[in-house]
Amino acid sequence: MTAQRLRLLAIGATVLGVFAWVVLTQGPLAPVKVTVEKVQLGNLSNSVFGIGILKARRSYSLAPTMTSRVRSVLVDQGDSVVAGQVLAEMDPVDLDEKLAGSQRVVEKTANAILAAEAQMSEAESRLKTISATLARYEDLRTRGFVSQEMLDAKLHEKNAAASALTAASANLASARDEHARSQADMRGLGKARAQTRLLSPIDGVVVVRYVEPGSTLVGGQIALQVIDPKSLWVETRIAQQQAGQVRVGQAAEIVLRSQPQTPVPGKVARVDMVSDAVTEERIVNVSLNTANASIGEYAEVTLKLPELSNTRSIPTAAVKRVDKQTGVWVLQNGKVGFKPVRTGLATMDGHTQILDGLGDDEMVIVYSQQPLRAGLKVKVVSELVRG
């Protein structure tokens, strides 16, 4: 009985030891496994990523200025056009007849000017002749050769000639005003007639055709859209905290949704001065040169920013938010402690700049087997294996 009891005691002690080992190394009392990294000092490369829409910087929407019916459309979507080319024509209705009538009015008023100028010339000549005759009669009257009545009659003739000259001058001014008004009317009709022809303002490509012959358009309703294919850019939205270092001229890489395997080089063409206060984003326009793309297509844009030299950084995964404080869990004599830090730039490759709060030789916890708390015992491993 004694030997059997000893064997049972030995077995029990072994089981108890195994249980204790499991509890202390694998169970709830075991140290939490973590991975750590040391604060890195060196150059920090950075990029900014954004998603945008492909647009044309120079896009022109062509529309009639007044309600009219489409007579003909001479181009289609995808056609190349040159500046001044007629792309579509509206029905002019009676504009041609009105323009012809206006031309005749202009000719009539021009003839009226000629007649008024002739009357003016005659009145001037008559006044000049009568003025000379009056001067002779005044001389003869002083010497007593003519009566006062004859002198008064010549003075009356001079006054009548002066009045006739004034009337002729007024008629000439009125004729000229009427001519100018008729010319203005004719120019207005000419412009209205010209508006029935939709002309291309640039050398470009027709991207949208909204109408067909016979359609009725109201004034301002778009019929065609023409773009300059050399002015394509991606209107990209960049987070405000990342847009501060974006500058015009910086290189970019663009991945169009229609060409995911073929990145297209680009360049920052404009950084908008106004940010979106709701989304906290800033619009950055990135130009590109490609012919195989569609307007309105989504694109992914990566901007290369200047490299930060001699800066400290840690993996972004190590940065936590605890009790409304931004900080990191650090390893202190095998236990966990939390340190608030002031962070700077976060890069696309998973690193965050540390401005303050960490020493150069400190070890930060990147990943842990379970949520951490201050004073928790941990065990450093090279990597965590998920069960």
C-alpha positions in Angstrom: 0.0 0.0 0.0 2.9 2.3 0.8 4.5 1.9 -2.6 1.1 2.4 -4.4 0.5 5.5 -2.4 3.8 6.9 -3.3 3.2 6.3 -6.9 -0.2 8.1 -6.7 1.5 11.0 -4.9 4.1 11.2 -7.6 1.6 11.1 -10.4 -0.5 13.8 -8.6 2.6 16.0 -8.1 3.4 15.6 -11.8 -0.1 16.5 -12.9 -0.1 19.4 -10.5 3.2 20.6 -11.9 2.0 20.3 -15.4 -1.1 22.2 -14.6 0.8 25.0 -12.8 3.2 25.2 -15.8 0.3 25.5 -18.2 -1.4 28.1 -16.0 1.7 30.2 -15.6 3.0 29.9 -19.2 -0.1 29.3 -21.4 -3.1 30.2 -19.3 -4.5 33.5 -17.9 -1.5 34.0 -15.6 1.0 33.7 -18.4 2.8 36.9 -19.7 1.2 38.5 -22.7 3.1 38.0 -25.9 4.2 41.2 -27.6 6.4 42.4 -30.5 8.6 45.4 -30.0 10.6 47.8 -32.0 13.2 50.4 -31.1 12.7 54.1 -32.0 14.4 54.6 -35.4 16.5 57.6 -36.3 17.1 58.4 -39.9 15.5 59.7 -43.1 11.7 59.3 -43.4 10.3 59.1 -46.9 6.8 60.2 -47.3 3.9 60.1 -49.9 0.4 61.3 -50.0 -2.4 59.3 -51.4 -5.7 60.5 -52.7 -8.6 59.5 -54.9 -9.9 61.9 -57.6 -11.9 62.2 -60.8 -10.4 62.8 -64.2 -11.5 66.1 -65.7 -10.6 68.5 -68.4 -9.2 71.8 -67.2 -10.4 73.5 -70.4 -14.0 72.3 -71.1 -16.5 74.3 -73.2 -20.3 73.7 -73.2 -22.0 75.0 -76.4 -25.6 76.1 -76.2 -27.9 78.5 -78.2 -28.7 81.9 -76.5 -32.4 81.7 -77.3 -35.0 78.9 -77.7 -34.7 77.3 -81.2 -35.0 74.1 -83.1 -31.9 72.1 -84.1 -31.5 72.2 -87.9 -28.4 70.0 -88.1 -25.6 68.5 -86.0 -22.3 68.2 -88.0 -20.1 66.3 -85.5 -20.4 63.3 -83.2 -18.8 62.3 -79.9 -15.1 61.6 -80.3 -14.6 63.8 -83.4 -11.6 66.2 -83.5 -12.5 69.8 -84.3 -10.7 73.0 -84.9 -11.3 76.5 -83.6 -14.1 78.3 -85.5 -15.5 75.1 -87.0 -19.3 74.9 -87.2 -20.5 72.0 -85.1 -24.3 72.5 -85.2 -26.8 74.9 -86.6 -30.1 76.1 -85.2 -33.1 77.0 -87.3 -32.9 80.8 -87.9 -36.7 81.0 -88.6 -37.1 84.6 -90.1 -33.8 86.0 -89.0 -32.4 85.9 -92.6 -35.4 88.0 -93.8 -35.1 90.4 -90.9 -31.4 90.8 -91.6 -32.1 91.6 -95.3 -34.7 94.2 -94.3 -32.3 95.7 -91.8 -29.7 96.0 -94.6 -32.2 97.9 -96.8 -33.0 100.3 -93.9 -29.2 100.9 -93.4 -29.0 101.7 -97.2 -32.0 104.0 -97.0 -30.6 106.0 -94.0 -27.3 106.3 -95.8 -29.1 107.9 -98.7 -30.9 110.2 -96.3 -27.5 111.3 -95.0 -26.4 112.2 -98.5 -29.6 114.2 -99.1 -29.2 116.0 -95.8 -25.6 116.8 -96.6 -26.7 118.3 -99.9 -29.4 120.5 -98.2 -26.7 121.6 -95.7 -24.4 122.6 -98.5 -27.1 124.5 -100.2 -28.1 126.3 -97.0 -24.5 127.3 -96.3 -24.0 128.6 -99.8 -27.3 130.6 -99.7 -26.4 132.1 -96.3 -22.9 133.1 -97.6 -24.4 134.8 -100.7 -27.1 136.7 -98.7 -24.6 137.8 -96.1 -22.4 139.3 -98.8 -25.4 141.1 -100.4 -26.5 142.4 -96.9 -23.0 143.9 -96.4 -23.3 145.8 -99.7 -26.7 147.1 -98.8 -25.5 148.3 -95.5 -22.7 150.2 -97.3 -25.2 151.7 -99.8 -27.6 152.7 -97.0 -24.9 154.6 -95.2 -24.4 156.6 -98.4 -28.1 157.0 -99.0 -28.5 155.0 -102.2 -31.0 152.5 -100.8 -33.9 152.9 -98.4 -34.2 151.4 -94.9 -37.0 149.2 -96.1 -34.7 147.5 -98.7 -32.0 147.0 -96.1 -34.5 145.4 -93.7 -35.7 143.1 -96.4 -32.1 141.8 -97.0 -31.6 141.4 -93.3 -34.8 139.3 -93.2 -33.4 137.1 -96.1 -30.2 136.6 -94.1 -32.1 135.5 -91.0 -34.2 133.1 -93.0 -31.1 131.6 -94.7 -29.5 131.2 -91.2 -32.7 129.4 -90.0 -32.6 127.2 -93.1 -29.0 126.3 -92.3 -29.9 125.4 -88.8 -32.7 123.2 -90.0 -30.5 121.5 -92.5 -27.9 120.8 -89.8 -30.6 119.3 -87.6 -31.8 117.1 -90.4 -28.3 115.9 -91.1 -27.7 115.0 -87.4 -31.1 113.2 -87.3 -30.2 111.3 -90.5 -26.9 110.3 -89.1 -28.5 109.1 -85.8 -31.0 107.1 -87.7 -28.2 105.5 -89.8 -26.3 104.6 -86.6 -29.5 103.1 -85.1 -30.2 101.1 -88.2 -26.6 99.8 -88.2 -26.9 98.8 -84.6 -30.1 97.0 -85.3 -28.5 95.2 -88.2 -25.5 94.2 -86.0 -27.8 92.9 -83.4 -29.7 90.8 -86.0 -26.3 89.6 -87.3 -25.2 88.5 -83.9 -28.5 86.7 -83.4 -28.1 85.0 -86.7 -24.5 84.1 -85.8 -25.7 82.5 -82.5 -27.7 80.0 -84.6 -24.3 78.5 -85.5 -22.5 76.7 -82.7 -18.7 77.1 -83.3 -15.9 75.3 -81.6 -13.9 77.8 -79.5 -10.7 75.7 -79.5 -8.9 72.9 -81.3 -10.2 69.9 -79.3 -12.4 66.9 -79.2 -16.2 66.6 -78.9 -16.9 64.5 -75.7 -20.6 64.8 -75.4 -23.5 65.2 -77.9 -26.8 65.9 -76.2 -29.1 66.7 -79.2 -30.3 65.4 -82.6 -31.7 67.3 -85.5 -35.3 68.4 -84.8 -34.8 68.8 -81.1 -35.9 72.0 -79.5 -33.5 73.7 -77.1 -34.3 76.5 -74.7 -31.7 79.3 -74.3 -28.7 78.1 -72.5 -29.5 74.4 -72.8 -26.2 72.5 -73.7 -26.0 70.9 -77.1 -22.4 69.8 -77.3 -19.3 69.7 -75.1 -15.8 70.2 -76.4 -12.6 69.8 -74.4 -8.9 70.4 -74.9 -7.4 66.8 -74.6 -4.1 68.3 -73.6 -5.6 69.8 -70.5 -6.6 66.6 -68.6 -6.0 66.5 -64.9 -7.2 64.6 -61.8 -9.1 66.6 -59.3 -7.8 64.9 -56.2 -8.9 65.3 -52.5 -6.1 65.2 -50.0 -6.5 65.2 -46.2 -5.7 68.6 -44.8 -3.1 67.3 -42.4 -1.2 65.8 -45.3 -1.7 68.6 -47.9 0.7 71.1 -46.2 3.7 69.9 -48.0 2.1 69.5 -51.5 3.5 72.0 -54.0 3.0 72.8 -57.6 5.4 70.8 -59.8 5.8 67.8 -57.6 5.8 64.4 -59.3 2.9 62.1 -59.0 1.9 58.6 -60.0 -1.7 58.1 -61.3 -3.5 54.8 -61.5 -6.7 55.0 -63.6 -9.5 52.6 -62.9 -9.6 51.6 -66.5 -5.8 50.9 -66.5 -5.0 49.4 -63.0 -1.8 47.7 -64.3 -0.4 50.7 -66.0 0.5 53.7 -63.8 0.6 57.1 -65.5 3.1 59.8 -64.5 1.7 63.1 -63.5 2.6 66.4 -62.0 0.9 68.7 -59.5 -0.6 71.5 -61.6 -2.6 73.5 -59.0 -3.3 73.4 -55.3 -6.7 75.0 -54.5 -6.6 77.9 -52.0 -9.9 76.9 -50.3 -10.3 73.6 -48.3 -13.5 71.7 -47.6 -14.4 72.4 -44.0 -16.8 69.5 -43.8 -14.6 66.7 -45.1 -11.4 68.4 -44.0 -9.8 67.9 -47.4 -8.0 70.1 -49.9 -8.3 69.8 -53.6 -5.1 69.1 -55.5 -5.2 69.0 -59.3 -2.7 66.7 -60.9 -2.1 66.9 -64.7 -1.4 63.9 -66.9 -0.8 63.2 -70.5 -2.8 60.2 -71.8 -5.2 59.6 -74.7 -6.8 56.4 -73.4 -9.0 57.7 -70.6 -12.6 58.8 -70.1 -13.7 62.1 -68.5 -15.3 61.4 -65.1 -13.2 58.3 -64.5 -11.9 57.6 -61.0 -8.2 57.6 -60.4 -5.8 56.9 -57.5 -3.0 59.5 -57.1 0.2 59.1 -55.1 2.3 62.2 -54.5 5.9 62.0 -53.6 6.7 64.5 -50.9 10.2 65.8 -49.7 12.1 63.4 -47.5 12.5 64.2 -43.8 16.1 63.8 -42.7 17.4 62.9 -39.2 14.0 62.3 -37.7 12.7 59.8 -35.2 9.9 57.4 -36.1 8.1 54.3 -35.0 5.6 51.9 -36.6 2.2 53.6 -36.9 0.6 50.5 -35.4 2.3 51.3 -32.1 0.5 54.7 -31.7 -2.5 54.3 -29.5 -5.2 56.5 -28.0 -5.7 55.9 -24.3 -7.7 58.1 -22.0 -8.0 60.8 -24.6 -4.2 60.9 -24.9 -2.1 59.9 -27.9 0.9 57.7 -26.9 2.6 54.4 -27.0 3.0 51.3 -24.8 6.7 50.9 -23.9 8.6 48.0 -22.4 10.0 48.8 -18.9 11.8 45.9 -17.1 9.5 43.3 -18.6 6.3 45.3 -17.8 4.1 47.6 -19.7 4.0 51.4 -19.3 2.1 54.1 -21.3 3.9 57.2 -22.5 2.1 60.2 -24.1 3.9 61.3 -27.3 3.6 64.1 -29.8 3.4 62.8 -33.3 4.1 64.4 -36.7 3.9 63.0 -40.2 2.4 59.5 -40.8 3.8 57.9 -43.9 2.1 55.5 -46.3 4.6 52.7 -45.5 3.4 52.6 -41.9 5.7 54.9 -40.0 4.9 57.9 -37.8 7.2 60.7 -36.9 7.8 61.2 -33.2 8.3 64.9 -32.2 8.4 64.5 -28.5 7.9 62.0 -25.6 10.3 59.2 -26.4 14.0 58.6 -26.0 16.2 57.3 -28.7 16.8 53.9 -27.0 13.2 53.1 -25.9 11.4 50.0 -27.0 7.8 50.5 -28.1 5.2 47.7 -28.3 3.9 47.3 -31.8 1.5 44.4 -31.5 0.2 42.5 -28.5 -1.7 39.2 -27.9 -4.4 41.0 -26.0 -5.3 44.6 -24.9 -2.6 46.1 -22.6 -2.7 47.9 -19.3 -0.1 49.5 -17.2 2.0 47.1 -15.1 1.0 44.0 -17.2 3.8 41.4 -17.6 4.7 40.7 -21.2 6.9 38.4 -23.1 8.7 39.6 -26.2 8.4 37.4 -29.3 9.6 37.9 -32.9 6.1 37.6 -34.2 2.6 36.8 -33.1 1.0 33.7 -34.4 -2.8 33.8 -34.7 -4.6 30.7 -33.6 
